[in-house]
Structures are given as C-alpha cells and as structure tokens.
Amino acid sequence: MTKLLKLIDVPALPNDVLRLVFEEAIRQDTRKAVKYTLISQLVRNWAETCLYEDVRLYSEKSLRRFLRTLETSTKPKLFFATRVKSLAFAYDIHDFERTARILSVCSGVENLTIWVIPSPNSTDVQLDVSFPHDTDVSELLYHTSPHLEIHHGHPQQLHTALHTFAHHLRPRRLALLIDKPFLCPTTTQAPHLAWTTAHSSPNFSLGLFSTITHLTIVNRWTEWSTWAWARNGSASPHEVGKRLMSRNFFSSMDPSASHQGNRKLAERVGHPLARILLSPELNPRLHVLLCILSFDDTPCFTARSIKEETASNLSILNDELEIPSTQLANLGLDSTDGCLGDPRLVFAYDREPFREREAGSYKVWNMWKRAEEIVRLQKHVGEVYDPIVFEL
C-alpha cells in the first residue's frame, strides 16, 4: 500500500507556478487574500505584494479602511512605500489631511490617478498646508502631522493641496482631471504671439510633473483647447506622451449634421494641437500626441478633419515662428511639405471611455504601446492622407 501511495504522489509545483496561481486567485477575488496570508510566510508575501500593488480608493469606505490599515499596521515604514505601485483616489480639497497621509506613506507610487471631487464652494476656500518643501514626503507621517487651515478669502488667493504634495511626488505616469482649482494664471504671456490666450493653463512647473513620461489629461476638448501654452518659460512637463481627450456628442442620424459638428471640432482643436507639437518646452521630449475620440459616430472622419486643420496650422506657425529646418527634421517634419502634418499626432477611438481609466491599467498601457508603434510607422513610411485610428 505504501508503494502504491508513492506512485500516485503528486509532485510539488515550482514556487514560480504557485505564485502565479495565488496572484491570479487574489485578482479574481481580493476578499480571499487574508485567508491566503495564513497558509505560510511565503504565500503571505506573495498575497501582500499582489494586494497592495494596485490600490483604488474611490469610496469613503475604501478610504477609511486603507487609512486604518496604515495606522494600525506593524509593518516597517518602507513596506507601503515599496509595495504600492499604482494608486488611484478621489481627492477632495476640503479634506486634504487624509490624502496627505496616504501620499506620504505611499511615496514609491509609479502610477498615480487623481479624480477631483467637484465642490460648489471650491472658489471660496483657501488651503494653507504647512509642509516644508525641503522635506522628503516619505518622512512626513513619522515626523510631523499635516497642518490644514481653511479660510474664507478672495478666489484669487486660492491654493490647493496639489501645490504641496506636487513638490514631493515624482510619478512617471499620471492620469489627472485638471479641475478649476488646479489652474494657475499664466503670468508670462506675449500678446503678439498667435498661440497665447487670456485663459488659464495648468501649472506644469510643479514638481509633480518634473519626471512625467506619460500624462493623461481627461478634460473635455472645450477646456484644454483654450489653455495658454506659452512659447517661453518652464511651465511644461518632461513628457514622452500626452493624451488629450476629445469628447464629441453628435449622435444625430443625419450624417451631414454629424460631419458639420466634427468640422467645427477640428477647427477648434487644430490650432492648440499645432501649438503643442511645436512648443519649445515640450520638444524634443514629446514623442507622442494622442488624441482620443469618444462618443463619436464617425471617428475616422473626425480624425481626418483634425489632422487637416492641425497640418494647416503647423504650416502657418512654421512661417510665423521661422523654426530652423534642422529642428523640424529632428521632430520628423519636412519644412518643404508642411501639409503632411506631424507623424507624432495619433488618433484613437475609445468605445468604452469609462472602462479602465487608471494610469496602471492594461488598457492604458496597451494604448500607449500602440500609439508609439503608429508614430514609428508614420515616421518610417511618411504621412498619408487618412490617419490611422486604432480602437481602445
């Protein structure tokens, strides 16, 4: 009987295979992660790594639970700083203290997604958070408590908490809904330049944007098309790709009405896109300018219209700014044929814009990968009349 048992004994699986099994089981049902941690110390390490690598705090309940974990955990100080790689949370400017505590502990975040909770009284609140700018953010929780003072003052004196933790966090990929509190007036404006406006633009000089390689701006085109992209100054991120959301709401059954609306959209965004593509602050770091089309019945027609308008504005700006041909060549542009446009401009159609919007999601990773492949293809074969529109 003993010999028979030995013959049918199941061989032990390699640790690499076991780890994959447990990680997949945790992703399917995170509620079982606590039970897995009781199996062994090795499995516990696997479970905790998988459980904390992607933290999403979209509800008040999840936020309180995670804060309680941070406060009661007996783990070393660097545990969450090294384990949490993707962090997504809803940010309320009226309750910055909890946000600051989370960000101060999870200082090793590589993928950060911030959703701003709209507040009807945001223009009447001044936030004054006394964090020393020369202090590393990972030390704040253990040496000092964030000090928050809320005062009622003039809207021009509005300071949000972003200005505080932006000097400490250095994420590489950031998905950000830039709401009104995140806008700062551009002080260095040149009225004689065609690409400057009187509107506010995001303050990209903040340290939060200093190491960005992929920046996702989720605002509607009606907002980002009016931002002032100053020709001079340092208010821009060090980025490899910029994603601009273009939301079109033309759902009429009449194709001519839809095309007319798409042409108007192209006329509005063509000039801002050209400004971004030729911006001295963004180049030569800007490798991909990805324009996302959502809620659009005719995305290919819209993309072609936007491409034509952008190419036309590129040609005009080339003449106005007298950009050297060597600089244009470095950007992949041909000064003798400006109508071809810029190969860095890529279009995508998002059928499900509300699915997987986090910076570390597979959808976003795959989006940037495909966009970069199209840029390489367009630089290699040259621009064509109809742009390539890939689906997300």
C-alpha positions in Angstrom: 0.0 0.0 0.0 2.9 2.3 0.8 4.4 1.7 -2.6 1.1 2.5 -4.3 0.8 5.8 -2.5 4.3 6.8 -3.5 3.5 6.0 -7.2 0.5 8.3 -7.2 2.0 11.1 -5.1 1.5 14.5 -6.7 4.8 16.3 -7.3 5.3 19.7 -5.8 4.8 22.7 -8.1 7.6 25.2 -8.5 7.3 28.3 -6.5 7.0 30.5 -9.6 4.0 28.5 -10.7 2.5 28.6 -7.2 2.9 32.3 -7.1 1.1 32.8 -10.4 -1.8 30.7 -9.1 -2.2 32.7 -5.9 -1.8 36.0 -7.7 -4.5 35.2 -10.2 -6.8 33.9 -7.4 -6.3 37.2 -5.5 -7.1 39.3 -8.6 -10.3 37.3 -9.1 -11.4 37.8 -5.5 -9.4 40.1 -3.2 -11.6 39.1 -0.3 -9.8 35.8 -0.1 -6.3 37.4 0.2 -6.5 37.5 4.0 -7.1 33.7 4.1 -4.1 33.1 1.8 -1.8 35.0 4.1 -2.4 32.3 6.8 -1.0 29.5 4.7 2.7 30.3 5.0 5.1 33.2 5.2 6.0 32.8 1.6 2.4 32.8 0.4 1.8 35.8 2.7 4.5 37.8 0.9 3.0 37.0 -2.5 -0.5 37.9 -1.4 0.5 41.2 0.2 2.5 42.2 -2.8 -0.4 41.5 -5.1 -2.9 43.0 -2.8 -1.2 46.4 -2.4 0.5 46.9 -5.7 -2.7 48.4 -7.1 -4.8 50.5 -4.6 -8.0 52.1 -5.7 -9.8 54.4 -3.2 -12.9 55.6 -4.9 -15.3 55.4 -2.0 -15.4 56.8 1.5 -15.5 53.2 2.9 -12.4 52.1 1.0 -10.5 55.3 2.0 -11.3 54.8 5.7 -10.3 51.1 5.6 -6.9 51.9 3.9 -6.2 54.6 6.4 -7.0 52.3 9.3 -4.6 49.7 7.8 -1.8 52.4 7.6 -2.4 53.5 11.2 -2.6 50.0 12.8 -0.1 48.1 10.7 3.0 46.8 12.4 4.9 46.5 9.2 8.1 48.5 8.6 7.8 52.1 7.4 9.0 51.3 3.9 6.5 48.4 3.4 3.8 50.5 1.7 6.4 52.8 0.1 7.8 49.8 -1.8 4.6 47.8 -2.3 2.1 50.3 -3.6 3.0 50.9 -7.3 -0.4 52.1 -8.6 -2.6 54.5 -6.6 -6.0 55.9 -7.6 -8.1 58.0 -5.3 -10.8 60.7 -5.3 -9.4 64.0 -4.0 -11.5 66.5 -2.0 -9.8 69.8 -1.5 -11.8 70.2 1.7 -10.3 67.1 3.3 -6.7 67.1 2.3 -5.3 65.7 5.6 -6.3 62.1 4.8 -5.0 62.4 1.3 -1.7 63.8 2.5 -1.3 60.9 5.0 -1.8 58.3 2.3 0.5 60.0 -0.2 3.2 60.5 2.5 3.3 56.7 3.2 2.9 55.5 -0.4 5.8 57.5 -1.7 7.0 54.9 -4.2 4.0 55.2 -6.4 4.7 54.9 -10.1 1.2 55.2 -11.5 -1.0 57.9 -9.9 -4.6 58.6 -10.8 -6.3 61.6 -9.2 -10.0 62.3 -9.6 -11.1 65.7 -8.2 -14.4 65.8 -6.4 -16.3 68.9 -7.6 -17.1 71.3 -4.9 -19.6 74.1 -5.2 -17.6 76.2 -2.7 -14.2 75.5 -4.1 -13.7 79.1 -5.2 -14.3 80.3 -1.6 -11.8 78.1 0.2 -8.2 78.8 0.8 -6.0 75.8 1.8 -2.8 76.6 3.6 -0.8 73.4 4.3 2.4 73.9 6.1 4.7 71.2 4.7 8.4 72.1 4.4 9.4 71.9 0.8 12.8 70.5 1.6 11.4 67.5 3.5 11.0 64.2 1.7 7.4 63.2 1.5 8.0 59.7 2.9 9.1 61.2 6.2 6.1 63.4 6.8 3.9 60.9 8.5 6.5 60.0 11.1 7.9 63.4 11.9 5.1 65.8 11.7 1.3 65.9 11.1 0.0 67.9 8.1 -1.4 71.2 9.2 -4.6 72.2 7.4 -6.2 75.6 7.8 -9.4 76.5 5.9 -10.1 80.2 5.5 -12.7 82.1 3.5 -11.0 84.6 1.3 -10.8 86.0 -2.2 -10.9 83.4 -5.0 -7.6 84.7 -6.4 -5.9 83.6 -3.2 -6.9 80.0 -3.7 -4.2 77.5 -3.0 -4.9 73.8 -3.4 -3.1 70.9 -1.7 -1.7 69.9 -5.1 0.9 72.6 -4.7 2.1 70.9 -1.5 2.4 67.3 -2.4 3.4 68.1 -6.0 6.8 69.2 -4.8 7.5 65.7 -3.4 5.8 63.1 -5.5 7.6 62.2 -8.7 5.4 59.7 -10.7 6.2 58.8 -14.2 2.7 58.2 -15.4 -0.1 60.4 -14.2 -3.8 60.4 -15.1 -5.2 63.7 -14.0 -8.6 65.5 -14.3 -7.4 69.1 -14.1 -10.3 71.0 -12.5 -10.6 74.7 -11.8 -8.6 74.6 -8.5 -5.7 73.2 -10.4 -5.5 76.1 -12.9 -3.0 78.9 -12.4 -2.9 82.2 -14.3 -0.1 82.3 -16.8 1.9 85.4 -16.0 4.4 85.4 -18.9 2.2 86.0 -21.8 3.2 87.6 -25.1 0.2 89.2 -26.7 1.8 89.4 -30.1 2.1 85.6 -30.3 -0.7 83.8 -32.1 -0.7 80.9 -29.7 -1.2 82.8 -26.4 -4.6 83.5 -24.9 -6.0 85.2 -21.9 -7.2 81.9 -20.5 -5.6 80.0 -17.6 -3.4 77.0 -18.2 -2.3 74.1 -15.9 0.7 74.9 -13.8 3.1 72.4 -15.3 6.1 73.9 -13.5 5.1 72.0 -10.3 7.5 69.3 -9.3 4.7 66.7 -9.7 5.2 67.0 -13.5 9.0 67.0 -13.5 9.5 63.3 -14.2 6.3 62.6 -16.1 6.7 60.4 -19.2 3.0 59.8 -19.8 0.5 62.4 -18.9 -3.2 61.7 -19.3 -5.4 64.8 -19.3 -9.1 63.8 -19.1 -10.7 67.2 -19.6 -13.0 67.8 -22.5 -11.6 69.5 -25.6 -13.6 72.6 -24.8 -11.3 73.1 -21.8 -7.8 72.1 -22.9 -8.2 73.8 -26.3 -8.3 77.2 -24.5 -5.3 76.7 -22.3 -2.3 79.0 -22.9 0.8 77.1 -24.0 3.4 79.9 -23.6 6.2 79.8 -26.0 8.8 80.9 -23.4 9.1 79.8 -19.8 9.4 76.5 -18.0 5.8 75.6 -17.4 5.7 72.3 -19.1 6.2 68.6 -18.1 9.1 66.4 -19.2 6.9 64.0 -21.0 7.1 61.4 -23.7 3.4 61.3 -24.5 0.4 63.5 -23.9 -3.1 62.2 -24.1 -5.9 64.7 -24.8 -9.5 63.7 -24.5 -11.8 64.9 -27.2 -15.4 64.2 -26.5 -17.9 64.6 -29.3 -21.6 64.4 -28.6 -23.0 64.4 -32.1 -25.4 61.4 -32.3 -27.7 62.6 -35.0 -28.9 60.2 -37.6 -28.1 62.8 -40.3 -24.5 62.2 -41.4 -24.2 65.8 -42.8 -25.1 67.2 -39.3 -22.5 65.0 -37.7 -19.8 65.9 -40.2 -20.6 69.6 -39.7 -20.1 69.2 -36.0 -16.9 67.3 -36.5 -15.5 70.0 -38.7 -16.3 72.6 -36.1 -14.5 70.5 -33.5 -11.5 70.2 -35.9 -11.4 74.0 -36.3 -11.3 74.5 -32.6 -8.6 71.9 -31.7 -6.4 72.2 -34.8 -4.6 75.3 -33.6 -4.0 74.1 -30.0 -2.6 70.8 -31.3 -0.2 72.6 -33.6 0.9 74.8 -30.7 1.6 71.8 -28.6 3.5 69.9 -31.3 5.8 72.9 -31.9 6.1 74.0 -28.3 9.8 74.6 -27.4 9.1 73.5 -23.8 7.8 70.1 -24.9 10.3 69.3 -27.6 12.2 67.2 -28.3 10.8 65.2 -25.4 7.3 64.9 -26.9 7.2 61.7 -28.9 3.5 61.0 -29.0 0.5 63.3 -29.1 -2.5 61.1 -28.7 -6.0 62.4 -29.4 -8.8 60.3 -28.0 -12.1 60.4 -29.8 -15.1 59.4 -27.6 -18.9 59.4 -28.2 -18.2 59.9 -32.0 -20.3 58.3 -34.7 -17.7 59.0 -37.4 -14.2 58.8 -35.7 -12.3 58.4 -38.9 -13.9 61.5 -40.5 -13.2 63.4 -37.3 -9.6 62.3 -37.2 -9.0 63.3 -40.8 -10.6 66.7 -40.2 -8.5 67.3 -37.1 -5.4 66.2 -38.9 -6.0 68.5 -41.8 -6.6 71.5 -39.6 -3.6 70.7 -37.5 -1.4 70.4 -40.5 -2.6 73.7 -41.8 -1.9 75.4 -38.5 1.6 73.8 -38.4 2.4 75.3 -41.7 1.3 78.8 -40.6 3.1 78.5 -37.3 6.3 77.4 -39.1 6.2 80.5 -41.2 5.4 82.8 -38.2 8.0 81.4 -35.9 10.7 80.7 -38.5 11.7 77.4 -36.9 15.0 76.2 -38.3 14.8 73.3 -40.8 17.2 71.2 -38.6 14.8 71.5 -35.7 11.9 70.5 -37.8 13.8 67.5 -39.1 14.5 66.4 -35.5 10.8 66.4 -34.9 10.1 64.4 -38.1 8.7 67.3 -40.0 9.6 68.3 -43.6 9.8 72.1 -44.0 9.3 71.8 -47.7 5.9 70.0 -47.4 4.1 71.3 -44.3 0.7 69.9 -45.5 1.7 66.4 -44.5 1.4 67.2 -40.8 3.3 65.8 -37.8 3.9 62.0 -37.5 3.7 62.3 -33.7 -0.1 63.0 -33.9 -2.0 59.8 -33.4 -5.8 59.1 -33.1 -7.7 56.5 -31.1 -11.3 55.8 -30.8 -12.5 54.8 -27.3 -15.7 52.7 -27.4 -15.8 52.4 -23.6 -14.3 55.6 -22.2 -15.4 54.8 -18.7 -13.6 51.4 -18.5 -10.1 51.1 -17.1 -9.1 54.7 -16.9 -6.5 54.2 -14.2 -2.9 55.0 -15.1 -1.7 51.5 -14.4 -4.4 49.6 -16.2 -3.8 47.3 -19.1 -6.0 49.4 -21.4 -3.8 52.5 -20.8 -0.5 50.6 -21.2 -1.7 49.0 -24.4 -2.9 52.4 -25.6 0.5 54.0 -25.3 2.2 51.0 -26.8 0.0 51.0 -29.9 0.3 54.8 -30.2 4.1 54.6 -30.2 4.0 51.9 -32.8 1.9 54.1 -35.1 4.3 57.0 -34.6 7.2 54.9 -35.6 5.3 53.6 -38.7 4.3 57.2 -39.7 7.9 58.3 -39.4 9.1 55.4 -41.5 6.6 55.4 -44.3 5.7 59.0 -44.2 2.3 60.7 -43.6 -0.7 59.6 -45.5 -4.0 61.5 -46.1 -6.2 59.2 -44.0 -4.8 58.9 -40.4 -4.7 55.6 -38.7 -7.4 55.4 -36.0 -7.0 52.5 -33.6 -9.7 51.3 -31.2 -9.2 51.0 -27.5 
